[in-house]
Amino acid sequence: MPPGQVAPPGAPAPRKGRSNVVGALLALAGAVALVAGVFLPWIRTRLEVLSGWDAFIDAKTVLGLAVATAVVGVLLLAGVRHLVLRLLLIVLGVAAVTIAVVDILSVMNDPPEDLNAAIGAGLVVVPIAGVLIVVSGLIARHAPR
């Protein structure tokens, strides 16, 4: 039905198309996983275990990415449909994966050999969450112009 027209009484409501609930829930799950990844161990040595929050400034950036992802997820859940939201989710997910890969390479290459440094669970969770966020951006729908 064209905009501005009123449906006759008893007529079924027009369908709005497929919803963004799945994309929104994936985005929110990715945001929660990013937050968890920030506080999980990022580096393990013989002497100590450090979370991302304790060891890397990048963890604060990842937390910001999680907040932005959650906001976009809530907007999608509320029914907002826009191409910018989809693209933003993809960018946020790629940024999370990039940060995690850089930090993984940093942990593997920089520490002295006598510490036996290894990556922790947080640096595994963050890129997985990033991929989840990219997928949410790919499956979310936007309103065509």
C-alpha positions in Angstrom: 0.0 0.0 0.0 1.4 3.4 -0.9 2.5 5.7 1.9 -0.2 8.0 3.2 -3.1 5.6 2.4 -5.1 4.0 5.2 -5.9 0.3 5.0 -9.6 -0.5 5.0 -11.0 -2.0 8.2 -10.4 -5.7 8.5 -7.6 -5.7 5.9 -4.4 -7.5 7.0 -1.5 -5.4 8.0 1.1 -5.0 5.3 4.2 -7.1 5.7 7.4 -5.1 6.3 9.7 -7.8 4.9 12.1 -9.9 6.8 13.3 -8.6 10.1 16.8 -8.0 11.4 16.4 -10.0 14.6 19.0 -12.6 13.6 21.5 -10.0 12.6 20.8 -7.9 15.7 21.2 -10.9 18.0 24.5 -11.9 16.3 25.7 -8.4 16.8 24.8 -8.3 20.4 26.4 -11.8 20.9 29.5 -10.5 19.3 29.5 -7.4 21.5 29.2 -9.6 24.6 32.0 -11.8 23.4 34.2 -8.8 22.8 33.6 -7.6 26.4 34.4 -11.1 27.7 37.6 -11.2 25.5 38.8 -8.0 27.0 38.8 -9.4 30.5 40.1 -12.9 29.6 43.8 -13.6 29.6 45.6 -12.2 26.6 49.1 -13.3 27.5 50.4 -16.1 29.7 54.0 -16.4 30.8 55.7 -18.5 33.4 55.5 -15.6 35.8 52.0 -14.2 35.3 48.8 -14.2 33.4 47.6 -10.8 32.1 44.1 -9.9 30.8 43.7 -7.6 27.9 42.6 -4.9 30.2 45.8 -5.2 32.2 48.3 -5.7 29.4 47.2 -3.9 26.3 45.9 -0.4 25.5 44.2 -2.2 22.6 41.8 -3.8 25.0 40.3 -0.4 25.7 39.7 0.1 22.0 38.1 -3.4 21.8 35.8 -2.4 24.6 34.8 0.7 22.6 34.1 -1.5 19.6 31.9 -3.7 21.8 29.9 -0.7 23.0 29.5 0.6 19.4 28.5 -2.9 18.2 25.9 -3.2 21.0 24.4 0.2 20.1 24.1 -0.9 16.4 22.6 -4.2 17.5 20.0 -2.5 19.6 19.1 -0.2 16.7 18.7 -3.2 14.4 16.6 -5.0 17.1 14.4 -1.8 17.3 13.7 -2.1 13.6 16.1 0.5 12.2 17.1 -0.4 8.7 20.0 1.4 7.1 22.9 0.5 4.9 25.2 2.5 7.2 24.4 0.2 10.1 25.4 -2.8 8.1 28.6 -1.3 6.9 29.4 -0.1 10.5 29.0 -3.7 11.8 31.4 -4.9 9.1 34.0 -2.2 9.9 33.7 -2.9 13.7 34.1 -6.6 13.2 37.1 -6.2 10.9 38.7 -3.7 13.4 38.3 -6.3 16.2 39.9 -9.0 14.1 42.7 -6.7 13.0 43.5 -5.7 16.6 43.5 -9.3 17.8 45.8 -10.5 15.0 48.3 -7.6 15.6 48.3 -8.4 19.3 48.7 -12.2 18.7 51.7 -11.5 16.5 53.0 -9.1 19.1 52.8 -11.7 21.9 54.3 -14.4 19.7 57.2 -12.2 18.5 58.2 -9.7 21.2 58.7 -11.3 24.6 62.0 -12.7 25.7 62.4 -16.4 25.2 62.9 -17.2 28.9 59.3 -16.1 29.7 57.7 -18.7 27.3 54.9 -16.2 26.5 51.8 -17.7 24.9 48.5 -16.2 23.8 45.6 -16.4 26.2 41.9 -17.2 25.7 41.0 -13.5 25.2 43.1 -13.3 22.1 41.2 -16.2 20.7 37.7 -14.9 21.7 38.2 -11.4 20.2 38.8 -12.4 16.6 36.0 -15.0 16.8 33.7 -12.2 18.1 34.9 -10.0 15.3 34.0 -12.6 12.7 30.6 -12.9 14.3 30.1 -9.2 14.0 31.1 -9.2 10.4 28.6 -12.0 9.7 25.9 -10.0 11.5 26.6 -7.0 9.2 26.4 -9.2 6.2 23.0 -10.8 7.1 21.3 -7.6 8.4 18.9 -6.0 6.0 18.5 -2.4 5.0 15.6 -0.6 3.5 16.2 0.0 -0.2 16.0 3.6 -1.4 
